[in-house]
Amino acid sequence: MAETKIREMSQGHKEALATGRNQSRAVKAYLAALKTNKPKRGRKRTAESISNRLNKIGQELPTADALQEVLLLQEQTDLEKELTTIGNDVDISGLEKEFVAVGAAYSASKGIDYATWRKVGVSAEVLAQAGIRR
């Protein structure tokens, strides 16, 4: 029976893997923050306007038919979640700095072009700072 050789990774390979993980983490965190803080269309809701709508839902529920009750309860759940996140704005600047530091290398290693970054919401200014060109 042939013996199997146990191959160890070189220090350079281990460092390259660690660099890739760090780049991926920075890019993922920045994109997630962009996605969750994307401006919504229309008037910005306030805690007061959400509370008013929740009160109105509470008044409508006792007389709602079965289908309307389901819709109102779902809206109520959504508004309660939204109410808990108001005022919890994420400071994107730190995540943006990390993205700028690794963006070009990550983009090159994964073959991601300028247009794709723009499609997911990364601003032209941030891409320029990161060294990602058209």
C-alpha positions in Angstrom: 0.0 0.0 0.0 1.3 3.4 -1.0 1.9 6.0 1.7 0.1 9.3 1.2 2.2 12.4 1.6 0.9 15.1 3.9 1.6 18.4 2.2 1.8 21.5 4.3 0.9 25.0 3.0 3.7 27.4 2.6 3.7 30.5 4.7 3.1 32.6 1.5 0.0 30.5 0.7 -1.3 30.9 4.2 -0.8 34.7 4.0 -2.5 34.9 0.6 -5.5 33.0 2.0 -5.7 35.4 5.1 -5.4 38.4 2.8 -8.3 37.1 0.6 -10.4 36.5 3.7 -9.8 40.0 5.0 -10.6 41.5 1.6 -13.8 39.5 1.4 -14.8 40.5 4.9 -14.2 44.2 4.2 -16.1 44.2 0.8 -19.0 42.2 2.2 -19.4 44.5 5.3 -19.4 47.6 3.1 -21.9 46.2 0.5 -24.2 45.0 3.3 -24.1 48.5 4.9 -24.9 50.0 1.5 -27.8 47.7 1.0 -29.4 48.3 4.4 -28.9 52.0 4.3 -30.2 52.5 0.7 -32.4 55.5 0.6 -36.1 54.7 0.0 -38.3 56.6 -2.4 -40.9 59.0 -1.1 -41.1 60.9 2.2 -38.9 59.7 4.9 -40.8 58.1 7.7 -40.4 59.3 11.3 -41.0 57.5 14.6 -44.1 59.6 15.0 -45.6 58.7 11.6 -44.9 55.0 12.2 -46.6 55.3 15.7 -49.6 57.0 14.1 -50.0 54.3 11.5 -49.6 51.6 14.2 -52.4 53.3 16.2 -54.6 53.4 13.1 -54.0 49.7 12.5 -55.0 48.9 16.1 -58.3 50.7 15.4 -58.9 48.9 12.1 -58.1 45.4 13.3 -61.4 44.7 15.3 -63.6 45.4 12.3 -61.3 43.9 9.6 -62.4 40.9 7.6 -60.1 37.8 7.7 -57.9 38.8 4.7 -57.6 42.4 5.8 -56.7 41.2 9.3 -53.7 39.2 7.9 -52.6 42.2 5.8 -52.9 44.6 8.7 -51.0 42.3 11.1 -48.2 41.9 8.6 -48.0 45.7 8.1 -48.0 46.1 11.9 -45.1 43.6 12.2 -43.1 45.4 9.5 -43.7 48.8 11.1 -42.7 47.6 14.5 -39.4 46.3 13.1 -38.8 49.6 11.3 -39.5 51.5 14.5 -36.8 49.6 16.3 -34.2 50.5 13.6 -35.0 54.2 13.3 -32.0 56.2 14.6 -29.7 53.2 14.3 -27.8 54.7 11.3 -24.7 52.8 10.5 -21.5 54.8 10.2 -20.5 53.8 6.8 -17.3 55.9 6.7 -15.2 53.3 8.5 -16.5 50.5 6.2 -15.9 52.7 3.2 -12.3 53.3 4.2 -11.7 49.5 4.5 -13.4 49.0 1.1 -11.2 51.7 -0.5 -8.1 50.0 1.0 -8.8 46.6 -0.5 -11.3 47.3 -3.3 -8.9 47.3 -6.3 -7.1 44.2 -5.3 -10.3 42.3 -4.5 -11.8 43.5 -7.8 -8.8 42.4 -9.8 -8.6 39.0 -8.1 -12.4 38.3 -8.6 -12.6 39.9 -12.1 -15.3 42.4 -11.0 -15.5 45.4 -13.2 -16.5 49.0 -12.6 -20.0 48.7 -14.0 -20.8 45.8 -11.6 -19.7 47.8 -8.6 -21.9 50.7 -9.8 -24.9 48.3 -10.2 -24.7 47.3 -6.5 -24.6 50.9 -5.4 -20.9 51.7 -4.9 -20.5 55.4 -5.8 -18.2 56.5 -8.5 -16.3 58.6 -5.9 -15.6 55.6 -3.7 -14.5 53.5 -6.8 -12.1 56.3 -7.8 -10.7 56.4 -4.3 -10.2 52.6 -4.4 -8.5 52.8 -7.7 -11.2 51.0 -9.7 -11.5 52.6 -13.1 -13.9 52.1 -16.0 
